[in-house]
């Protein structure tokens, strides 16, 4: 019974082999065009499950503080280097000009006015030591943006709040804008050798994950796959047999990514999924 089924299946496959080849070729081409977009459609953050403590807390915040609903923050850390003068970071020559210049740049780019913030705009707010101190004379409040404890006065924060309802591309543009402006102002005001900077927040974290996925996929393409094929080649010692798993791996990866792309557009797919899929594909194809 089993052998008869196998013979019938082999005969059917042989009869329609060109149709099968054409189908997989079209699927692979579609995967090259759309399937590779799957890696950028995954997400690194999710909505809290209904009824969870986080969901309940978020609902209360949105109810009592509606202006904070649908917002996230990106934090810019400015930290003194060991070679910097012994004075506090806010008293370094050029630090005040840097923070106020960053505010002026965001006002020109996004229309943000610290004295008249907009609750419905993309750019919601910016807070920093010199912006609060110079604009509102709120010195005590401004000091909350300075480091305390053993590293008192060694670093300071600039906190930017933005609307998360906008596209990811627009949020990424904001992150890039802040990073480039801070980096440029450090050079303009002679602070490059005295201060380092870095950005943190949900979106920079998500961007770092995507970069990590790209690095993982690159390692698999350049190291893991060739090594696996080398081991297989020593076993089968046949070029035609070696080509079969290579073609199978490529078609499987492209077709599976193509299938998952619309899924990722309509529901949350964790960002490390592409790496796991590639690992499984290589393992199953070689084994």
Phi, psi and omega in degrees: 000312181292317180295324178293320178296320180295317179295318179295320179294317179296321179295319180294318179295318179296322181294320183251029184299322181290325176295318179295316178300317181295320180298312181290329177294316178295321179295320179293320178295318177296324178295323177297324184278315185245330185298324182292345176287348182302322184297329180272354181264355178284165184235154178248000179221150185225159172285143180294144178300145179301135179087351179285162180301321180295318180295320179296315179297318180297319179297320180292319178297315180296328180286313186268340177229070186300334180292340180268355181292134177069034179235157173220170182234149168238131184249130177257120178262125174249120186230139179291143171274164180297333182277356182286157176302161185287351180293161176298157186296325182289342180264001176296138178301123179105344182292319178297315179298323179297310184293320179288326177293323177296319176297315180297324179293319178291328178294320179288322184280319187242359178074022183280133177238114184298332180277344181217069184293157183248124181279350182245008182267165177293311180270109187273313184197160171223135179226134176204168184302304186287333177292316178289319183290317184283325184275317186245358184058031182267071186295318181295317178294322181296329182293343177290350178261013176249148178289150179234185179077217183295330181256037184301127177075004183276339181214162180215158184244149167238119186249126180243131177251135183223163181276126182276355180286347179283169182293156178299324179299319180292322178293318177298323177297322177296315180300314179296320179300311181296317182297314181292321181293315179298315180299319179293318181291328175300321177286320182297326185254019173067032183251003184302321183272358185242337188225138171252160179222156177203156180244141176220160183148179182299312184291315174301324177296316179296319179297321179295324178295315179298322177295322178295321178297315179300320178295320179297316180296323179294320178297319179296320181291323189262342184235303187294310183297311178300323180294318179296320179292326178296316177297317180295321181297323179291339182270309185278328179049045179209123181297315178301317178294328180287328179291330182300308178294330178297310179297320180297317180298312182298313181295321181294315180297311183295318182289320180292321176296321179297319179293321184282341183300307178295331177296316181292334178285339186248350176207162182288126174238125186299146191291340180270005180302314180302320179296318179295319179298317179294320179298315179295320180298314179297315182296312182291325182289319181286315180296000000 
